[in-house]
Amino acid sequence: MLDRPVVTAPPLDAPLRRGPAKPNLLSVEEAKSLDVQSMADLFKDHINPGQFHFMKLLGFHKVKVESAEGMFYTDQNGRKILDFFGGFGSLAFGHNHPRIIEARRRFQDEKRHEIAIAFLSQYASALAKNLAAVSPGSLDMVFLGSSGSEAMEAAVKVAERASGRKNCKIVHAENSFHGKTKGVLSITDSTLYQGEFKLVENRYKVPFGDLKALTACVESDPDIGVVVLETVQGGGGIVQASTYYWQGVRALCDKHKVMWVADEVQCGYGRTGRFYAFEHHGVVPDVTALAKSLGAGKAAVGAMIARREVYMKAYGTPKTAMIHAQATFGGIGEACVTAIEGLNVLYDEDLIGNAEEVGAYLLERLEAIRQKYPTIIKEVRGQGLMVGLEFQDFSRTLPLALRPMVAILDDKLKGSLSGFIGALLLRDYDVLVAFTEYNRNVIRLEPPLICGEEHVDQFCDALDDLLSRGIVSIVKDFVKSQMG
Ligand SMILES: Cc1ncc(COP(=O)(O)O)c(C=O)c1O
């Protein structure tokens, strides 16, 4: 708990207050100077005490980030941590890219306006134009928001209206993740997140990547008007589908006049080596959504991009135009400036090409490591800089002597090596990786698109060295780290 400063009486000559006395507020400088223990106490007191338990298991709770630049965080002890987590794909430019910072600084120095509700915003208009320019086909109409969930809500709504079905039903995939706001939560396939909430009922669930199952579902009910799919499943553990599948999805939706919504919040923005992952398959959806890296690591920006014909069908008249117009922070000034500069940097620095090339190198090095440790790594998969590393389930192969040790761990870690490996990569090698919602055996690697081969080497050398300890030592080292 923080010590509360002693409240002293105001001096007699202080001006008379009309409003309430100032509560005990921390200043920005005090926030900056909080130590690790105070940060943890405040997190547990005011944010999420249960979540702290998981941060502790992984050793994240010991790190206070003092600065971040490019591929690295620097902590309170001057330790540089290589970022292969990349905010689940939110950091295409790494941390604090100089051109992004400069564009934001200029915007502030010029005292530009932020809230774009009353007057038109030159920045929102320009960002929408840029998004149309990078999007194939007639994906030309843009809704701006401030998160992936908000962009996906907008995507599902525009598709539902454009489908023309009165009692429109939606198809989504097993292991899908589309956000946690109430609407898209209904098509996010997680019993944990869906909890006991009352969900939208007009939905069907099909296996991801299975065209036969999707076709049977769509053809079973003429009320189905929307199919929503991540092009690469992130929360599902970096799962791709074939070009045959995606071309089949397009043809099926055309045949039945069903809207196809491609969620590119995580896999889009150049991460797989194309601006949109669906571009690998020569198809264009009716509606798509971006967020994460669209904010260039400095702002909260989400966007729904719809084919003009689809948008006009849904909201194209003065009578329907305000049904889903932008919310308070949609198209906010500095966020748009950040996103405009980000898109320019993405192409000026050829970061999509870099993602493709360095991603291929990462996959090649990881495959060699898998072949060296086949009893530990089950599969390496992905494309560009969106890579999944799946470990073998060791719950039954673990030596008997170690089983009681593992039994004391959280249920979620049993049978899962990824938690142990992630925690030790951070503790012993200064490398940060991401975990996966639905498949605890998968580590997600989504480094910034500025990643070079030298960073891949640093990561792969660390992984190789850690795996060379063998499973027994890895488990023992992890359990020891929990005792300390
Ligand atoms: C594919 C996908 N869609 C939607 C979302 C929701 O985005 P946000 O967390 O910004 O609301 C995410 C977030 O991880 C995502 O990965």
The ligand as a Gaussian input file, in Angstrom:
#p B3LYP/6-31G(d) Opt

LIG

0 1
 C       -8.494000     -11.331000     -34.456000
 C       -8.895000     -10.337000     -33.414000
 N      -10.059000      -9.689000     -33.537000
 C      -10.456000      -8.782000     -32.637000
 C       -9.688000      -8.493000     -31.527000
 C      -10.169000      -7.491000     -30.512000
 O       -9.322000      -6.381000     -30.505000
 P       -9.244000      -5.403000     -29.239000
 O       -8.540000      -6.137000     -28.136000
 O       -8.478000      -4.209000     -29.718000
 O      -10.643000      -5.044000     -28.866000
 C       -8.473000      -9.146000     -31.352000
 C       -7.645000      -8.887000     -30.170000
 O       -6.747000      -9.592000     -29.814000
 C       -8.051000     -10.101000     -32.312000
 O       -6.906000     -10.768000     -32.195000

